[in-house]
Amino acid sequence: MKLRSAHGQCMLAARYFDSADIWQQEQSRIFRCNWLLAGHVSALPECGSYFLHEVGRDSVIVVRDNAGNIHALHNVCRHRGARLCRAPHGKTGPVLPCSYHAWTYALDGTLQHAPHMQDVTGFDKAAWRLSPVALAEWRGFLFLCLASAPQPFDVVLPALAGRFAHWPLAALRSVHQAEYEVAANWKLLFHNFSECYHCPGAHPHLNKLTPYRNSDNDLEEGALLGGPMTMLNAQGSMTTHGGRCAPPFASLAAEERARVYYYTLFPSAFLSLHPDYVLVHRVQPLDAGRTRMTCDWYFHPEAIAAPGFDAQPAIEFWDLTNRQDWTLCESAMRGIASSAWTPGPYSELESQLAAFDRHYLEALGEERA
């Protein structure tokens, strides 16, 4: 096992988890400036298919047009501000109509119809298209950035270039989505995912499949952090029965089939790459003390279509593990609020937490004390 030192760091101070002022700084300096994982191309199978992605007070429509192109648009009518789409996902048809005053937009955001506005001197439909949001696709996953002039995706997340090439990520399909609301600050969930120090007591079944010392971090600084854990059963996976739900992805090397790869993607996602499926957690802070977690279990279409396919062992395994983790995070959130708490030191098994904190403080524009 190879672990980078935690360098004697302690946990962040309580204000980083419960301060409304820090929360507001995070919204402007982190969540409006970084590329955020919003979903997967498989959620947009045809013209008019869309899903919404919420970032603070903003709602973004991600939609596929009739030429197959995908657009990200602010979910705000340019007339009086009404939301165009209200359901979290669905099919809008060939246009995006506003139900308030019938302004109607093409799926690329251009204004097509604005009743009675021809009587307004100087009104130009071309000037009133929906406000676009920067969109990037990486291996089938869709990322958004709300900044007015975002840095290029590959500059912000260079560690993703060429990584995970043996997993057919763009071809995968979600067979199940689960949504959780956790009464804890979003950073506590990143911390929890980033270490297995807690696994022997909190996750006995997980620890049986991948003992907590079986880790080898290969990304130890920056926005993408993590590495593999070796399974005791080289023919298995992370499921309730310890076996696989599908054949391993065909292009995986022998050592990749015997491992699970865990990564945090700052500031919006966890990636868990198994030999037979991929689990993605999307992290959406709701306020300083609440976080929405959306989880998708992705399998290859050929596996899904095979007779007898059953993803439930993978779904049930991670649903149980998630709930165990959320309980711990909520407990930590309550404890941090105590007047008796002072930041504790990280163990050498928590080097990834120390690395996360360094990157977080840099993104917030602060230096480690």
C-alpha angles and dihedrals in degrees: 000000000000118000130170114233119262085223092227093293122161127214119277117274119268093255090069089064105037108022117112089205092055089047091056091048090052091052094054101034102035116017097039094043105042132073108258126201106241106169147296133289090241088072088067104056099157147011110302095020110137145164131195126234119197123209112177106299093347127095119197127197114215106194140166118228129212092269091056095253120138122225134188114210135171108257092232127109110231091224108061102345101257118157111255097201122035105171112081091238140356143105120301100184125231095324142031107238125190111226092207105066101352098252103162130205134195115239090259089059100256115141110245105170133021111169116228094355089114085080092062112095112241095005109154119187091205090065094056106058119139113278109259126226122212111259131192131179123211117182091327096316118116122221129190132200121192095195115118090230107019123192112249113277095238091051093053095042106028093151090070093063109112093350123135091014092153093062114079092224098163092054096052126108130206112242095182138015125196126187124202132182111211123196093223140089114271093242092061088060091051089049093050094050092048099065140044094199086109096046102092093059102028102037110029094165093048090047090052091056096041112017110221094245092056095092132117114181113210099176112052107159135041137023096323114058133171145055145207134313118204118231120224088225107057089195095050142080140204101288138121091264096037093239131103127276092207139009113285116266105278098234097051118117118236093258091049090055089057096052144064116218117213124190137167115216110204122263107353119029153033119216120203114183115194127180091254106025144011124234119202125191115196114203119210117174112216097184137328092291104031133064131182114218118195117189128194127189108210124198134171114268091236090056091047091052095047117109112263096016110165123175095177096100089058094042094048093045094055095037088058092044091048092052091048089052095046090054090054093047092050090049090051091048091055092046094050088058090060118107087225096062124101123173111277126218121264118241121227086258088065100058090123090059090054090050091048091051092051092051092044094052091048090051090049090051096246135117127232110261 
